[in-house]
Amino acid sequence: MLGALQPISTVVTSYRVLPVVGLVPAGLEHALQPTEVERVIEISLDELREGYGMRRLIRRGVPFRTPTYAVGETFIWGATARMLQVFFERLDG
């Protein structure tokens, strides 16, 4: 474990998520809790940075601009993208 980031609020549920950052070896076998985790995505930090963009999305008919990360078939937005944005801001000082 390296540390925690500031809590991030979710828009739909109003939950506050505390992101904890750690180092995980590549290729590690994961045991998923199916009610919590659909899948594990392993993407390098460089690929995430390259896939970053502020995009206009529409949710429930309402357009909004939000941070997103598109890497291959993977599209990250919402609270997860905001956590990544805070993480990269912290890395960049």
C-alpha positions as CSV (number, residue, x, y, z in Angstrom):
1,M,0.0,0.0,0.0
2,L,1.3,3.4,-0.9
3,G,-1.5,5.5,0.6
4,A,-5.0,6.9,0.1
5,L,-6.4,9.7,-2.1
6,Q,-9.1,12.1,-1.1
7,P,-12.6,10.5,-1.0
8,I,-14.6,10.8,-4.3
9,S,-18.4,11.1,-4.3
10,T,-20.5,9.2,-6.7
11,V,-23.2,11.1,-8.6
12,V,-26.0,8.6,-8.7
13,T,-25.7,6.9,-5.3
14,S,-24.0,9.8,-3.3
15,Y,-21.6,7.2,-1.9
16,R,-18.1,8.4,-0.9
17,V,-15.3,6.1,-2.1
18,L,-11.9,6.2,-0.5
19,P,-9.4,5.2,-3.2
20,V,-6.4,3.4,-1.8
21,V,-3.3,3.2,-4.0
22,G,-0.9,0.2,-4.0
23,L,1.4,-1.7,-6.2
24,V,0.2,-5.0,-7.6
25,P,2.4,-7.3,-9.5
26,A,1.4,-7.9,-13.2
27,G,-0.2,-11.2,-13.9
28,L,-1.4,-11.7,-10.3
29,E,-4.4,-14.2,-10.1
30,H,-7.4,-12.3,-8.8
31,A,-10.3,-13.8,-6.7
32,L,-13.3,-11.6,-7.6
33,Q,-16.3,-11.0,-5.4
34,P,-19.0,-11.2,-8.1
35,T,-21.4,-8.8,-6.4
36,E,-18.7,-6.2,-6.2
37,V,-16.3,-6.7,-9.2
38,E,-17.2,-7.6,-12.7
39,R,-13.7,-7.9,-14.1
40,V,-10.1,-6.8,-13.5
41,I,-8.5,-4.5,-16.1
42,E,-4.7,-4.3,-16.3
43,I,-3.7,-1.1,-18.1
44,S,-0.3,0.7,-17.8
45,L,-0.2,4.2,-16.5
46,D,1.2,5.3,-19.8
47,E,-1.8,3.8,-21.7
48,L,-4.2,5.5,-19.3
49,R,-2.5,8.9,-19.7
50,E,-2.6,8.5,-23.5
51,G,-6.3,7.6,-23.3
52,Y,-7.3,10.6,-21.3
53,G,-9.8,13.1,-22.6
54,M,-12.5,15.5,-21.4
55,R,-15.6,14.2,-23.3
56,R,-19.2,15.2,-23.6
57,L,-21.4,12.3,-22.4
58,I,-25.2,12.1,-22.1
59,R,-26.7,10.4,-19.0
60,R,-30.4,10.2,-18.6
61,G,-30.8,12.7,-21.4
62,V,-28.5,15.3,-19.7
63,P,-25.3,16.2,-21.5
64,F,-22.2,16.9,-19.4
65,R,-18.4,17.1,-19.8
66,T,-16.3,14.7,-17.7
67,P,-12.9,13.1,-17.6
68,T,-12.7,9.8,-19.4
69,Y,-10.0,7.3,-20.3
70,A,-10.3,5.2,-23.5
71,V,-7.8,2.3,-23.9
72,G,-8.7,-0.3,-26.5
73,E,-12.1,-1.6,-25.8
74,T,-12.1,-0.2,-22.3
75,F,-13.9,3.1,-21.5
76,I,-13.5,4.5,-18.0
77,W,-15.7,7.4,-16.8
78,G,-17.6,8.5,-13.8
79,A,-16.2,8.1,-10.3
80,T,-13.4,5.8,-11.5
81,A,-12.2,8.4,-14.0
82,R,-12.3,11.1,-11.4
83,M,-10.2,9.0,-9.0
84,L,-7.7,8.4,-11.8
85,Q,-7.6,12.2,-12.5
86,V,-6.8,12.9,-8.9
87,F,-4.2,10.1,-8.9
88,F,-2.4,11.6,-11.9
89,E,-2.6,15.1,-10.4
90,R,-0.9,13.8,-7.3
91,L,1.8,12.0,-9.3
92,D,2.5,15.1,-11.3
93,G,2.9,17.1,-8.2
